[in-house]
């Protein structure tokens, strides 16, 4: 089962379209949305492991000059039957 995460991305002013273009070239990114609020883009990512997710964020996304900040939110599986 792949590891799924959402990455919230804050871009430099006027650079959102440029960042989107670069992100669309990454195979691990399954969906992109431009959003309003403190972040400009939300990216849905699927990888094989936490290590590959870390590599994507730290080496590939943070290498894009127009990205100011990212926040990674990893999806967790919660068994609904065990919750009280």
PDB file of N, CA, C and O in Angstrom, chain B, residues numbered from 101:
ATOM      1  N   UNK B 101       0.844  -1.179   0.000  1.00  0.00           N
ATOM      2  CA  UNK B 101       0.000   0.000   0.000  1.00  0.00           C
ATOM      3  C   UNK B 101       0.887   1.239   0.000  1.00  0.00           C
ATOM      4  O   UNK B 101       1.769   1.364   0.849  1.00  0.00           O
ATOM      5  N   UNK B 102       0.666   2.153  -0.936  1.00  0.00           N
ATOM      6  CA  UNK B 102       1.515   3.354  -0.990  1.00  0.00           C
ATOM      7  C   UNK B 102       1.256   4.283   0.189  1.00  0.00           C
ATOM      8  O   UNK B 102       0.176   4.286   0.780  1.00  0.00           O
ATOM      9  N   UNK B 103       2.262   5.056   0.506  1.00  0.00           N
ATOM     10  CA  UNK B 103       2.150   6.092   1.524  1.00  0.00           C
ATOM     11  C   UNK B 103       1.576   7.329   0.857  1.00  0.00           C
ATOM     12  O   UNK B 103       2.102   7.796  -0.153  1.00  0.00           O
ATOM     13  N   UNK B 104       0.496   7.862   1.421  1.00  0.00           N
ATOM     14  CA  UNK B 104      -0.138   9.052   0.855  1.00  0.00           C
ATOM     15  C   UNK B 104       0.082  10.231   1.788  1.00  0.00           C
ATOM     16  O   UNK B 104       0.035  10.082   3.009  1.00  0.00           O
ATOM     17  N   UNK B 105       0.320  11.398   1.214  1.00  0.00           N
ATOM     18  CA  UNK B 105       0.492  12.619   2.002  1.00  0.00           C
ATOM     19  C   UNK B 105      -0.051  13.804   1.227  1.00  0.00           C
ATOM     20  O   UNK B 105      -0.155  13.782   0.001  1.00  0.00           O
ATOM     21  N   UNK B 106      -0.392  14.836   1.977  1.00  0.00           N
ATOM     22  CA  UNK B 106      -0.766  16.115   1.391  1.00  0.00           C
ATOM     23  C   UNK B 106       0.327  17.107   1.764  1.00  0.00           C
ATOM     24  O   UNK B 106       0.727  17.200   2.924  1.00  0.00           O
ATOM     25  N   UNK B 107       0.800  17.840   0.776  1.00  0.00           N
ATOM     26  CA  UNK B 107       1.836  18.835   1.025  1.00  0.00           C
ATOM     27  C   UNK B 107       1.245  20.205   0.731  1.00  0.00           C
ATOM     28  O   UNK B 107       0.820  20.492  -0.388  1.00  0.00           O
ATOM     29  N   UNK B 108       1.229  21.045   1.765  1.00  0.00           N
ATOM     30  CA  UNK B 108       0.761  22.422   1.629  1.00  0.00           C
ATOM     31  C   UNK B 108       1.962  23.275   1.256  1.00  0.00           C
ATOM     32  O   UNK B 108       3.008  23.206   1.901  1.00  0.00           O
ATOM     33  N   UNK B 109       1.807  24.075   0.216  1.00  0.00           N
ATOM     34  CA  UNK B 109       2.942  24.804  -0.354  1.00  0.00           C
ATOM     35  C   UNK B 109       2.640  26.290  -0.394  1.00  0.00           C
ATOM     36  O   UNK B 109       1.596  26.712  -0.892  1.00  0.00           O
ATOM     37  N   UNK B 110       3.561  27.077   0.135  1.00  0.00           N
ATOM     38  CA  UNK B 110       3.483  28.537   0.084  1.00  0.00           C
ATOM     39  C   UNK B 110       4.517  29.009  -0.926  1.00  0.00           C
ATOM     40  O   UNK B 110       5.702  28.700  -0.804  1.00  0.00           O
ATOM     41  N   UNK B 111       4.058  29.766  -1.934  1.00  0.00           N
ATOM     42  CA  UNK B 111       4.958  30.226  -2.990  1.00  0.00           C
ATOM     43  C   UNK B 111       5.251  31.717  -2.852  1.00  0.00           C
ATOM     44  O   UNK B 111       4.554  32.449  -2.150  1.00  0.00           O
ATOM     45  N   UNK B 112       6.292  32.134  -3.537  1.00  0.00           N
ATOM     46  CA  UNK B 112       6.573  33.563  -3.613  1.00  0.00           C
ATOM     47  C   UNK B 112       5.458  34.237  -4.403  1.00  0.00           C
ATOM     48  O   UNK B 112       4.839  33.611  -5.262  1.00  0.00           O
ATOM     49  N   UNK B 113       5.203  35.500  -4.118  1.00  0.00           N
ATOM     50  CA  UNK B 113       4.126  36.244  -4.778  1.00  0.00           C
ATOM     51  C   UNK B 113       4.325  36.218  -6.292  1.00  0.00           C
ATOM     52  O   UNK B 113       5.404  36.519  -6.802  1.00  0.00           O
ATOM     53  N   UNK B 114       3.246  35.848  -6.996  1.00  0.00           N
ATOM     54  CA  UNK B 114       3.260  35.831  -8.446  1.00  0.00           C
ATOM     55  C   UNK B 114       3.909  34.606  -9.071  1.00  0.00           C
ATOM     56  O   UNK B 114       4.050  34.548 -10.292  1.00  0.00           O
ATOM     57  N   UNK B 115       4.309  33.623  -8.266  1.00  0.00           N
ATOM     58  CA  UNK B 115       5.029  32.467  -8.783  1.00  0.00           C
ATOM     59  C   UNK B 115       4.239  31.148  -8.713  1.00  0.00           C
ATOM     60  O   UNK B 115       4.781  30.088  -9.027  1.00  0.00           O
ATOM     61  N   UNK B 116       2.980  31.209  -8.308  1.00  0.00           N
ATOM     62  CA  UNK B 116       2.188  29.985  -8.149  1.00  0.00           C
ATOM     63  C   UNK B 116       2.099  29.195  -9.451  1.00  0.00           C
ATOM     64  O   UNK B 116       2.280  27.977  -9.443  1.00  0.00           O
ATOM     65  N   UNK B 117       1.827  29.859 -10.561  1.00  0.00           N
ATOM     66  CA  UNK B 117       1.714  29.162 -11.857  1.00  0.00           C
ATOM     67  C   UNK B 117       3.028  28.500 -12.247  1.00  0.00           C
ATOM     68  O   UNK B 117       3.026  27.399 -12.797  1.00  0.00           O
ATOM     69  N   UNK B 118       4.146  29.155 -11.972  1.00  0.00           N
ATOM     70  CA  UNK B 118       5.458  28.573 -12.270  1.00  0.00           C
ATOM     71  C   UNK B 118       5.697  27.303 -11.448  1.00  0.00           C
ATOM     72  O   UNK B 118       6.203  26.306 -11.963  1.00  0.00           O
ATOM     73  N   UNK B 119       5.329  27.352 -10.177  1.00  0.00           N
ATOM     74  CA  UNK B 119       5.506  26.193  -9.305  1.00  0.00           C
ATOM     75  C   UNK B 119       4.603  25.051  -9.767  1.00  0.00           C
ATOM     76  O   UNK B 119       5.036  23.900  -9.817  1.00  0.00           O
ATOM     77  N   UNK B 120       3.354  25.363 -10.105  1.00  0.00           N
ATOM     78  CA  UNK B 120       2.438  24.329 -10.597  1.00  0.00           C
ATOM     79  C   UNK B 120       3.020  23.606 -11.801  1.00  0.00           C
ATOM     80  O   UNK B 120       2.951  22.380 -11.886  1.00  0.00           O
ATOM     81  N   UNK B 121       3.585  24.349 -12.716  1.00  0.00           N
ATOM     82  CA  UNK B 121       4.161  23.758 -13.922  1.00  0.00           C
ATOM     83  C   UNK B 121       5.264  22.754 -13.559  1.00  0.00           C
ATOM     84  O   UNK B 121       5.338  21.673 -14.144  1.00  0.00           O
ATOM     85  N   UNK B 122       6.107  23.110 -12.607  1.00  0.00           N
ATOM     86  CA  UNK B 122       7.194  22.216 -12.188  1.00  0.00           C
ATOM     87  C   UNK B 122       6.670  20.995 -11.440  1.00  0.00           C
ATOM     88  O   UNK B 122       7.178  19.888 -11.618  1.00  0.00           O
ATOM     89  N   UNK B 123       5.653  21.197 -10.604  1.00  0.00           N
ATOM     90  CA  UNK B 123       5.101  20.096  -9.826  1.00  0.00           C
ATOM     91  C   UNK B 123       4.397  19.070 -10.710  1.00  0.00           C
ATOM     92  O   UNK B 123       4.427  17.875 -10.416  1.00  0.00           O
ATOM     93  N   UNK B 124       3.768  19.527 -11.785  1.00  0.00           N
ATOM     94  CA  UNK B 124       3.058  18.621 -12.693  1.00  0.00           C
ATOM     95  C   UNK B 124       3.995  17.628 -13.366  1.00  0.00           C
ATOM     96  O   UNK B 124       3.543  16.604 -13.878  1.00  0.00           O
ATOM     97  N   UNK B 125       5.284  17.913 -13.371  1.00  0.00           N
ATOM     98  CA  UNK B 125       6.266  17.017 -13.980  1.00  0.00           C
ATOM     99  C   UNK B 125       6.701  15.888 -13.044  1.00  0.00           C
ATOM    100  O   UNK B 125       7.413  14.977 -13.469  1.00  0.00           O
ATOM    101  N   UNK B 126       6.288  15.936 -11.792  1.00  0.00           N
ATOM    102  CA  UNK B 126       6.702  14.940 -10.803  1.00  0.00           C
ATOM    103  C   UNK B 126       5.690  13.792 -10.762  1.00  0.00           C
ATOM    104  O   UNK B 126       4.514  14.012 -10.471  1.00  0.00           O
ATOM    105  N   UNK B 127       6.138  12.586 -11.047  1.00  0.00           N
ATOM    106  CA  UNK B 127       5.262  11.420 -11.098  1.00  0.00           C
ATOM    107  C   UNK B 127       4.585  11.110  -9.764  1.00  0.00           C
ATOM    108  O   UNK B 127       3.467  10.595  -9.749  1.00  0.00           O
ATOM    109  N   UNK B 128       5.234  11.411  -8.660  1.00  0.00           N
ATOM    110  CA  UNK B 128       4.688  11.092  -7.343  1.00  0.00           C
ATOM    111  C   UNK B 128       3.500  11.971  -6.962  1.00  0.00           C
ATOM    112  O   UNK B 128       2.717  11.611  -6.083  1.00  0.00           O
ATOM    113  N   UNK B 129       3.365  13.112  -7.615  1.00  0.00           N
ATOM    114  CA  UNK B 129       2.259  14.022  -7.321  1.00  0.00           C
ATOM    115  C   UNK B 129       1.057  13.577  -8.135  1.00  0.00           C
ATOM    116  O   UNK B 129       1.078  13.590  -9.366  1.00  0.00           O
ATOM    117  N   UNK B 130       0.005  13.182  -7.418  1.00  0.00           N
ATOM    118  CA  UNK B 130      -1.185  12.622  -8.056  1.00  0.00           C
ATOM    119  C   UNK B 130      -2.266  13.664  -8.319  1.00  0.00           C
ATOM    120  O   UNK B 130      -3.089  13.487  -9.217  1.00  0.00           O
ATOM    121  N   UNK B 131      -2.272  14.749  -7.544  1.00  0.00           N
ATOM    122  CA  UNK B 131      -3.295  15.784  -7.719  1.00  0.00           C
ATOM    123  C   UNK B 131      -2.773  17.100  -7.155  1.00  0.00           C
ATOM    124  O   UNK B 131      -2.081  17.126  -6.137  1.00  0.00           O
ATOM    125  N   UNK B 132      -3.115  18.183  -7.830  1.00  0.00           N
ATOM    126  CA  UNK B 132      -2.738  19.528  -7.390  1.00  0.00           C
ATOM    127  C   UNK B 132      -3.961  20.430  -7.385  1.00  0.00           C
ATOM    128  O   UNK B 132      -4.794  20.361  -8.289  1.00  0.00           O
ATOM    129  N   UNK B 133      -4.068  21.272  -6.371  1.00  0.00           N
ATOM    130  CA  UNK B 133      -5.100  22.304  -6.322  1.00  0.00           C
ATOM    131  C   UNK B 133      -4.468  23.605  -5.867  1.00  0.00           C
ATOM    132  O   UNK B 133      -3.623  23.618  -4.972  1.00  0.00           O
ATOM    133  N   UNK B 134      -4.882  24.699  -6.488  1.00  0.00           N
ATOM    134  CA  UNK B 134      -4.525  26.029  -6.005  1.00  0.00           C
ATOM    135  C   UNK B 134      -5.593  26.391  -4.983  1.00  0.00           C
ATOM    136  O   UNK B 134      -6.787  26.246  -5.246  1.00  0.00           O
ATOM    137  N   UNK B 135      -5.161  26.861  -3.813  1.00  0.00           N
ATOM    138  CA  UNK B 135      -6.084  27.153  -2.723  1.00  0.00           C
ATOM    139  C   UNK B 135      -5.875  28.574  -2.221  1.00  0.00           C
ATOM    140  O   UNK B 135      -4.869  29.215  -2.525  1.00  0.00           O
ATOM    141  N   UNK B 136      -6.841  29.053  -1.450  1.00  0.00           N
ATOM    142  CA  UNK B 136      -6.743  30.380  -0.839  1.00  0.00           C
ATOM    143  C   UNK B 136      -6.479  30.197   0.648  1.00  0.00           C
ATOM    144  O   UNK B 136      -6.941  29.230   1.253  1.00  0.00           O
ATOM    145  N   UNK B 137      -5.747  31.114   1.225  1.00  0.00           N
ATOM    146  CA  UNK B 137      -5.413  31.044   2.640  1.00  0.00           C
ATOM    147  C   UNK B 137      -3.920  31.204   2.820  1.00  0.00           C
ATOM    148  O   UNK B 137      -3.254  31.796   1.970  1.00  0.00           O
ATOM    149  N   UNK B 138      -3.381  30.687   3.915  1.00  0.00           N
ATOM    150  CA  UNK B 138      -1.950  30.857   4.175  1.00  0.00           C
ATOM    151  C   UNK B 138      -1.063  30.062   3.212  1.00  0.00           C
ATOM    152  O   UNK B 138       0.128  30.346   3.086  1.00  0.00           O
ATOM    153  N   UNK B 139      -1.643  29.065   2.531  1.00  0.00           N
ATOM    154  CA  UNK B 139      -0.897  28.291   1.535  1.00  0.00           C
ATOM    155  C   UNK B 139      -1.516  28.534   0.168  1.00  0.00           C
ATOM    156  O   UNK B 139      -2.686  28.900   0.057  1.00  0.00           O
ATOM    157  N   UNK B 140      -0.714  28.325  -0.872  1.00  0.00           N
ATOM    158  CA  UNK B 140      -1.149  28.598  -2.239  1.00  0.00           C
ATOM    159  C   UNK B 140      -1.509  27.345  -3.025  1.00  0.00           C
ATOM    160  O   UNK B 140      -2.357  27.392  -3.916  1.00  0.00           O
ATOM    161  N   UNK B 141      -0.871  26.228  -2.701  1.00  0.00           N
ATOM    162  CA  UNK B 141      -1.064  24.980  -3.432  1.00  0.00           C
ATOM    163  C   UNK B 141      -1.162  23.839  -2.432  1.00  0.00           C
ATOM    164  O   UNK B 141      -0.471  23.835  -1.413  1.00  0.00           O
ATOM    165  N   UNK B 142      -2.026  22.870  -2.728  1.00  0.00           N
ATOM    166  CA  UNK B 142      -2.030  21.618  -1.986  1.00  0.00           C
ATOM    167  C   UNK B 142      -1.761  20.507  -2.991  1.00  0.00           C
ATOM    168  O   UNK B 142      -2.413  20.422  -4.032  1.00  0.00           O
ATOM    169  N   UNK B 143      -0.789  19.655  -2.665  1.00  0.00           N
ATOM    170  CA  UNK B 143      -0.387  18.566  -3.546  1.00  0.00           C
ATOM    171  C   UNK B 143      -0.660  17.240  -2.859  1.00  0.00           C
ATOM    172  O   UNK B 143      -0.271  17.046  -1.707  1.00  0.00           O
ATOM    173  N   UNK B 144      -1.326  16.325  -3.556  1.00  0.00           N
ATOM    174  CA  UNK B 144      -1.511  14.969  -3.053  1.00  0.00           C
ATOM    175  C   UNK B 144      -0.379  14.129  -3.613  1.00  0.00           C
ATOM    176  O   UNK B 144      -0.182  14.063  -4.826  1.00  0.00           O
ATOM    177  N   UNK B 145       0.364  13.486  -2.721  1.00  0.00           N
ATOM    178  CA  UNK B 145       1.557  12.734  -3.109  1.00  0.00           C
ATOM    179  C   UNK B 145       1.400  11.278  -2.682  1.00  0.00           C
ATOM    180  O   UNK B 145       0.854  10.992  -1.617  1.00  0.00           O
ATOM    181  N   UNK B 146       1.881  10.362  -3.517  1.00  0.00           N
ATOM    182  CA  UNK B 146       1.942   8.946  -3.155  1.00  0.00           C
ATOM    183  C   UNK B 146       3.362   8.451  -3.384  1.00  0.00           C
ATOM    184  O   UNK B 146       3.937   8.645  -4.455  1.00  0.00           O
ATOM    185  N   UNK B 147       3.922   7.802  -2.352  1.00  0.00           N
ATOM    186  CA  UNK B 147       5.279   7.255  -2.430  1.00  0.00           C
ATOM    187  C   UNK B 147       5.285   5.859  -1.821  1.00  0.00           C
ATOM    188  O   UNK B 147       4.272   5.380  -1.314  1.00  0.00           O
ATOM    189  N   UNK B 148       6.449   5.219  -1.884  1.00  0.00           N
ATOM    190  CA  UNK B 148       6.593   3.882  -1.329  1.00  0.00           C
ATOM    191  C   UNK B 148       6.934   3.882   0.157  1.00  0.00           C
ATOM    192  O   UNK B 148       6.675   2.902   0.856  1.00  0.00           O
ATOM    193  N   UNK B 149       7.520   4.991   0.647  1.00  0.00           N
ATOM    194  CA  UNK B 149       8.001   4.990   2.029  1.00  0.00           C
ATOM    195  C   UNK B 149       8.146   6.414   2.554  1.00  0.00           C
ATOM    196  O   UNK B 149       8.075   7.387   1.804  1.00  0.00           O
ATOM    197  N   UNK B 150       8.351   6.506   3.864  1.00  0.00           N
ATOM    198  CA  UNK B 150       8.625   7.810   4.474  1.00  0.00           C
ATOM    199  C   UNK B 150       9.946   8.385   3.952  1.00  0.00           C
ATOM    200  O   UNK B 150      10.077   9.598   3.785  1.00  0.00           O
ATOM    201  N   UNK B 151      10.910   7.520   3.700  1.00  0.00           N
ATOM    202  CA  UNK B 151      12.197   7.986   3.183  1.00  0.00           C
ATOM    203  C   UNK B 151      12.037   8.649   1.818  1.00  0.00           C
ATOM    204  O   UNK B 151      12.623   9.703   1.569  1.00  0.00           O
ATOM    205  N   UNK B 152      11.251   8.042   0.935  1.00  0.00           N
ATOM    206  CA  UNK B 152      11.068   8.648  -0.384  1.00  0.00           C
ATOM    207  C   UNK B 152      10.247   9.930  -0.292  1.00  0.00           C
ATOM    208  O   UNK B 152      10.473  10.865  -1.060  1.00  0.00           O
ATOM    209  N   UNK B 153       9.296   9.984   0.640  1.00  0.00           N
ATOM    210  CA  UNK B 153       8.544  11.220   0.858  1.00  0.00           C
ATOM    211  C   UNK B 153       9.482  12.321   1.346  1.00  0.00           C
ATOM    212  O   UNK B 153       9.407  13.455   0.873  1.00  0.00           O
ATOM    213  N   UNK B 154      10.357  11.996   2.280  1.00  0.00           N
ATOM    214  CA  UNK B 154      11.328  12.978   2.775  1.00  0.00           C
ATOM    215  C   UNK B 154      12.223  13.479   1.653  1.00  0.00           C
ATOM    216  O   UNK B 154      12.524  14.670   1.572  1.00  0.00           O
ATOM    217  N   UNK B 155      12.645  12.569   0.792  1.00  0.00           N
ATOM    218  CA  UNK B 155      13.500  12.963  -0.333  1.00  0.00           C
ATOM    219  C   UNK B 155      12.771  13.923  -1.276  1.00  0.00           C
ATOM    220  O   UNK B 155      13.354  14.901  -1.745  1.00  0.00           O
ATOM    221  N   UNK B 156      11.509  13.644  -1.548  1.00  0.00           N
ATOM    222  CA  UNK B 156      10.726  14.527  -2.418  1.00  0.00           C
ATOM    223  C   UNK B 156      10.653  15.926  -1.822  1.00  0.00           C
ATOM    224  O   UNK B 156      10.894  16.917  -2.511  1.00  0.00           O
ATOM    225  N   UNK B 157      10.320  15.999  -0.544  1.00  0.00           N
ATOM    226  CA  UNK B 157      10.152  17.308   0.098  1.00  0.00           C
ATOM    227  C   UNK B 157      11.479  18.032   0.240  1.00  0.00           C
ATOM    228  O   UNK B 157      11.595  19.192  -0.156  1.00  0.00           O
ATOM    229  N   UNK B 158      12.481  17.367   0.799  1.00  0.00           N
ATOM    230  CA  UNK B 158      13.724  18.050   1.142  1.00  0.00           C
ATOM    231  C   UNK B 158      14.641  18.291  -0.047  1.00  0.00           C
ATOM    232  O   UNK B 158      15.367  19.286  -0.069  1.00  0.00           O
ATOM    233  N   UNK B 159      14.625  17.410  -1.031  1.00  0.00           N
ATOM    234  CA  UNK B 159      15.553  17.569  -2.138  1.00  0.00           C
ATOM    235  C   UNK B 159      14.908  18.140  -3.398  1.00  0.00           C
ATOM    236  O   UNK B 159      15.551  18.881  -4.142  1.00  0.00           O
ATOM    237  N   UNK B 160      13.650  17.801  -3.640  1.00  0.00           N
ATOM    238  CA  UNK B 160      13.040  18.250  -4.888  1.00  0.00           C
ATOM    239  C   UNK B 160      12.184  19.500  -4.707  1.00  0.00           C
ATOM    240  O   UNK B 160      12.353  20.472  -5.443  1.00  0.00           O
ATOM    241  N   UNK B 161      11.265  19.490  -3.738  1.00  0.00           N
ATOM    242  CA  UNK B 161      10.407  20.661  -3.560  1.00  0.00           C
ATOM    243  C   UNK B 161      11.192  21.855  -3.028  1.00  0.00           C
ATOM    244  O   UNK B 161      11.038  22.971  -3.523  1.00  0.00           O
ATOM    245  N   UNK B 162      12.022  21.624  -2.035  1.00  0.00           N
ATOM    246  CA  UNK B 162      12.756  22.741  -1.452  1.00  0.00           C
ATOM    247  C   UNK B 162      13.834  23.278  -2.388  1.00  0.00           C
ATOM    248  O   UNK B 162      14.414  24.332  -2.127  1.00  0.00           O
ATOM    249  N   UNK B 163      14.105  22.560  -3.475  1.00  0.00           N
ATOM    250  CA  UNK B 163      15.035  23.055  -4.493  1.00  0.00           C
ATOM    251  C   UNK B 163      14.369  24.028  -5.460  1.00  0.00           C
ATOM    252  O   UNK B 163      15.052  24.712  -6.221  1.00  0.00           O
ATOM    253  N   UNK B 164      13.045  24.093  -5.434  1.00  0.00           N
ATOM    254  CA  UNK B 164      12.322  25.034  -6.300  1.00  0.00           C
ATOM    255  C   UNK B 164      12.380  26.399  -5.638  1.00  0.00           C
ATOM    256  O   UNK B 164      11.810  26.600  -4.566  1.00  0.00           O
ATOM    257  N   UNK B 165      13.060  27.327  -6.270  1.00  0.00           N
ATOM    258  CA  UNK B 165      13.323  28.641  -5.677  1.00  0.00           C
ATOM    259  C   UNK B 165      12.041  29.410  -5.332  1.00  0.00           C
ATOM    260  O   UNK B 165      12.028  30.174  -4.367  1.00  0.00           O
ATOM    261  N   UNK B 166      10.988  29.224  -6.086  1.00  0.00           N
ATOM    262  CA  UNK B 166       9.751  29.983  -5.870  1.00  0.00           C
ATOM    263  C   UNK B 166       8.906  29.437  -4.722  1.00  0.00           C
ATOM    264  O   UNK B 166       7.887  30.032  -4.372  1.00  0.00           O
ATOM    265  N   UNK B 167       9.317  28.307  -4.127  1.00  0.00           N
ATOM    266  CA  UNK B 167       8.615  27.779  -2.959  1.00  0.00           C
ATOM    267  C   UNK B 167       9.249  28.363  -1.704  1.00  0.00           C
ATOM    268  O   UNK B 167      10.448  28.214  -1.468  1.00  0.00           O
ATOM    269  N   UNK B 168       8.410  29.040  -0.892  1.00  0.00           N
ATOM    270  CA  UNK B 168       8.892  29.646   0.344  1.00  0.00           C
ATOM    271  C   UNK B 168       8.816  28.688   1.526  1.00  0.00           C
ATOM    272  O   UNK B 168       9.708  28.670   2.374  1.00  0.00           O
ATOM    273  N   UNK B 169       7.741  27.886   1.582  1.00  0.00           N
ATOM    274  CA  UNK B 169       7.499  27.056   2.769  1.00  0.00           C
ATOM    275  C   UNK B 169       6.621  25.877   2.379  1.00  0.00           C
ATOM    276  O   UNK B 169       5.760  25.994   1.506  1.00  0.00           O
ATOM    277  N   UNK B 170       6.843  24.737   3.032  1.00  0.00           N
ATOM    278  CA  UNK B 170       5.963  23.581   2.852  1.00  0.00           C
ATOM    279  C   UNK B 170       5.564  23.014   4.204  1.00  0.00           C
ATOM    280  O   UNK B 170       6.274  23.168   5.198  1.00  0.00           O
ATOM    281  N   UNK B 171       4.408  22.354   4.219  1.00  0.00           N
ATOM    282  CA  UNK B 171       3.973  21.605   5.388  1.00  0.00           C
ATOM    283  C   UNK B 171       3.472  20.254   4.886  1.00  0.00           C
ATOM    284  O   UNK B 171       2.567  20.194   4.053  1.00  0.00           O
ATOM    285  N   UNK B 172       4.054  19.179   5.390  1.00  0.00           N
ATOM    286  CA  UNK B 172       3.697  17.843   4.946  1.00  0.00           C
ATOM    287  C   UNK B 172       2.760  17.191   5.951  1.00  0.00           C
ATOM    288  O   UNK B 172       3.056  17.138   7.145  1.00  0.00           O
ATOM    289  N   UNK B 173       1.634  16.699   5.464  1.00  0.00           N
ATOM    290  CA  UNK B 173       0.631  16.036   6.297  1.00  0.00           C
ATOM    291  C   UNK B 173       0.457  14.614   5.777  1.00  0.00           C
ATOM    292  O   UNK B 173      -0.186  14.400   4.749  1.00  0.00           O
ATOM    293  N   UNK B 174       1.021  13.655   6.476  1.00  0.00           N
ATOM    294  CA  UNK B 174       0.943  12.260   6.070  1.00  0.00           C
ATOM    295  C   UNK B 174      -0.413  11.684   6.463  1.00  0.00           C
ATOM    296  O   UNK B 174      -0.894  11.918   7.572  1.00  0.00           O
ATOM    297  N   UNK B 175      -1.022  10.940   5.565  1.00  0.00           N
ATOM    298  CA  UNK B 175      -2.308  10.298   5.831  1.00  0.00           C
ATOM    299  C   UNK B 175      -2.066   9.077   6.705  1.00  0.00           C
ATOM    300  O   UNK B 175      -1.158   8.289   6.442  1.00  0.00           O
ATOM    301  N   UNK B 176      -2.877   8.921   7.741  1.00  0.00           N
ATOM    302  CA  UNK B 176      -2.784   7.758   8.608  1.00  0.00           C
ATOM    303  C   UNK B 176      -4.071   6.944   8.484  1.00  0.00           C
ATOM    304  O   UNK B 176      -5.152   7.492   8.269  1.00  0.00           O
ATOM    305  N   UNK B 177      -3.934   5.648   8.621  1.00  0.00           N
ATOM    306  CA  UNK B 177      -5.101   4.766   8.584  1.00  0.00           C
ATOM    307  C   UNK B 177      -5.553   4.513  10.009  1.00  0.00           C
ATOM    308  O   UNK B 177      -4.777   4.057  10.848  1.00  0.00           O
ATOM    309  N   UNK B 178      -6.807   4.812  10.273  1.00  0.00           N
ATOM    310  CA  UNK B 178      -7.367   4.607  11.605  1.00  0.00           C
ATOM    311  C   UNK B 178      -8.495   3.591  11.471  1.00  0.00           C
ATOM    312  O   UNK B 178      -9.419   3.773  10.677  1.00  0.00           O
ATOM    313  N   UNK B 179      -8.410   2.536  12.244  1.00  0.00           N
ATOM    314  CA  UNK B 179      -9.463   1.526  12.252  1.00  0.00           C
ATOM    315  C   UNK B 179     -10.647   2.084  13.014  1.00  0.00           C
ATOM    316  O   UNK B 179     -10.565   2.283  14.226  1.00  0.00           O
ATOM    317  N   UNK B 180     -11.749   2.339  12.321  1.00  0.00           N
ATOM    318  CA  UNK B 180     -12.924   2.960  12.927  1.00  0.00           C
ATOM    319  C   UNK B 180     -13.537   2.097  14.038  1.00  0.00           C
ATOM    320  O   UNK B 180     -14.163   2.635  14.952  1.00  0.00           O
ATOM    321  N   UNK B 181     -13.371   0.791  13.978  1.00  0.00           N
ATOM    322  CA  UNK B 181     -13.973  -0.101  14.970  1.00  0.00           C
ATOM    323  C   UNK B 181     -13.274  -0.023  16.329  1.00  0.00           C
ATOM    324  O   UNK B 181     -13.878  -0.370  17.344  1.00  0.00           O
ATOM    325  N   UNK B 182     -12.020   0.424  16.370  1.00  0.00           N
ATOM    326  CA  UNK B 182     -11.299   0.459  17.642  1.00  0.00           C
ATOM    327  C   UNK B 182     -11.436   1.799  18.353  1.00  0.00           C
ATOM    328  O   UNK B 182     -10.974   1.939  19.485  1.00  0.00           O
ATOM    329  N   UNK B 183     -12.055   2.775  17.722  1.00  0.00           N
ATOM    330  CA  UNK B 183     -12.222   4.075  18.358  1.00  0.00           C
ATOM    331  C   UNK B 183     -13.379   4.026  19.338  1.00  0.00           C
ATOM    332  O   UNK B 183     -14.364   3.323  19.113  1.00  0.00           O
ATOM    333  N   UNK B 184     -13.257   4.785  20.439  1.00  0.00           N
ATOM    334  CA  UNK B 184     -14.341   4.841  21.410  1.00  0.00           C
ATOM    335  C   UNK B 184     -15.048   6.146  21.335  1.00  0.00           C
ATOM    336  O   UNK B 184     -15.997   6.378  22.083  1.00  0.00           O
TER     337      UNK B 184
END
